[in-house]
Amino acid sequence: MNVTTEPQTNAQASAWRLWIDGCGGFGLLVGNSFTLGQAGSPQPADVRVRADWPRQAGKIVRSENDYLWHCREMPASLLVPGQVVPVAGSAQLQIHVPSSLSQTAVLTLQPPHRFDDHIDRMLLVDQTILIGPEASNHIRCRQLEQSFLLVYRNGHWKLRQRPSGPQNVPAKQELKKQPQANPWIRLTETQSIVIDEVAMMIEPA
């Protein structure tokens, strides 16, 4: 693994943007409750969409291993992976949970609609994010040769290469392992890091 790092900082935030060369821009939201709404609202939602949505459309809540949709127009309802979130308007927002090893969810929009801030996808982070070339990763980067585990702890992001071979250990259990061959690398906000010759950068949103 080829790694380039820069000096560290101590900033904390619950909303972040992750940029990966050749892969895209990703919004990372840390928490259990996430508001949705139209971009440009005086009171910005956590997930902002450039579409004819209400300014405050509702919220997605993580409850143990499930995601629930809450809004004024209807009772709370279970969101099934692959389902379109029932927001009034033309934009179709889908929720995905690509890996059984982590409850982090991925939100995608059907073209031509886009997220605010040039973001390609939004991630509702449950401690861990899987990054790699396979479709089972939360962030799929085909140009990567290895898979990586990105975690948020104590206000900081840390990255580690995952073991090669079949992955059947829950991502949260991987956090307890400290293999010397694959040490944790702390990401520094606004500073580039290079893995497998692919550059990435994280910044507060």
N, C-alpha and C positions, 0 to 999 in steps of 0.2 A: 504494500500500500504506500503510495506516494502522498505525503502530507506536508502542507505548508501552513503555518499558523503565525499569528501576530500577537502583540501584547494584549492582556486581558483587561476588561472593565467590569464594573459591579452593578450596572443598570438592571432593573427588573421591569417586566411588563407582562400583561396577560394576553396581549395580541401582538403577533409578530408577522413579518414577511420573510419568506425564504426564497432566494433566487438561485437557480441551478442552471448553468450554461447548457444550452441545447436541450433543456428539459422543461423550463418554464418558471413561473412565479406562483408561490403557494402562500395562502393566508393560514396562519397557525393560531388557533384560539384555544387557550388553556382554561378549563373550568367545567362546569356541569350544566350551565344554562346559557343559551345563545340567542340573542334577538335577531330577527330578520326584518328588513325593510328596504325601501327605495333609497338609492344613492342620492346624496344631496339634501337629505333631511336636516333641519336645524338640530335635531337630537339623533345623531347617527346610530344606526343599529350595528351590531357586531358583524353581521353578514349583510353587505350592501350590494344591491343588484341594480343595474341600469335598465330599468323596465317600468311599466305602469303598475307597480306594486303600491300598496299603502305605505305610508312613511314608517309606521310600526305595524308590520303584518302579523306578528306573533313571535313565538319563541320555541326552540327545540331544547328539550330537557333530557339529559342522560340520567336514567334511573337504573342502577346496577348494570345489567347487560342489555338494557333496552333504551331506545330513543322514543320520546313522546312529543307530540305536537300540541302546543297550547295556543289558542287564539280566542278572541271575543265571540266569534260567530258560531263556535261549535264546542262541544265538550272535548276534553283531552283525548287524543287518539294515539294508538301505537303506530310508529313508522317502521315499515318493513323494508329491509335493504333492497334497493332497486326501485322503491316507490317514489313517485313525484310528490313532493311536499305540497299539501293543498292550500296554496296561497292564491287569492283572487288576482288575476292578471294574466298577461300573455306569456310571461317567462316560466319555463318548466325547470324546476330545481329538483334534482334527484339526490337521494342519500344512499351511500354505499358503505358497507363494512367489508373490505376486500379480504381480510385475513381473520381466521378464527383464533389467531394467537394474540390479537389485540383488539380492544373495543373502540379504538380510534375510528371515527367516521370521516368519510370524504364526501363533500358536496360538489356536484357538477351541474353546469347549466347547458341546456340545449341551445345551439346557435340559432339566431344571431346574438342572443343576449350575453352579457358579460358581467362579471363582478367588478366592483369599483377598484381603483388603484392598479389596474392592469394585471389583476390576479387571475390565474387560470383555474385554480381549484381552491376550495376552502377545506381545512381539516379541523375537526372537533377533537382535540387531543385528549386522550385518556392515558397520560404519562408517556406513552411510547409511540414512535413513528417508524415504520419499516420503509426503507429506501432501497431500491434495487431494480434489476432488469425484468423481473417476473411480474405478471399481472396481479399476483397476490400481495404486492407491496402497496402501501398507502400512496407512495410517490414512485411511479414507475419511470425509471431512466434506462432506456435500452442500451445506452452507450457505456454504462457501468459494467465492469466485469465481476464485481463482488456485491454482496448485499450488506446494508448497514443498519444499525439501530440508533435512532436519535431520541434522546430523552430530555425531559424538562424537570430539573430538580433545583430547589432553593433559588429560583429566579434565574437560572442559567441553563443553557443547552449544552449537552454533551453527546458526542458521536463515537461509535465504536463499530469496527467491522464484525459482522456476524460469522460464526463458524461455517465452513463449507459443508455441503451435503444436505440431506433432507432436514427441514426445519419443522419440528413438532413440539418444541418447548414453548409455552406461553411467554410472550415478550416480557411480562413483568417478572417472571422467574429468571430471565436472562440478566436482569438488573443485579441479582445477587451474586452473579459470577464475576470473577476478576481475573480472567486469563492474562498471563503476562504477555502472550504473543499479540493480543488485541487490546491494548490499553484504551481507556477513555480519553478523548480529546475534547477539551472545553472550547466551544465556539465563542469567538469574540465578536460582539455586534459591529456591523458595518465593515468588518475585515474579512477578506477572502480566505478560504481554505480550499486546498486542492486534494481530491481523492480520486485515484484511478485516472489521473490526468483530466478530471472534470472539476471545474471551479464552482464553489457555492458560497453564498453570503447570507447572513441573517441580520435582520434589523427590527427594532420596535416599530409597530404599526401606528 
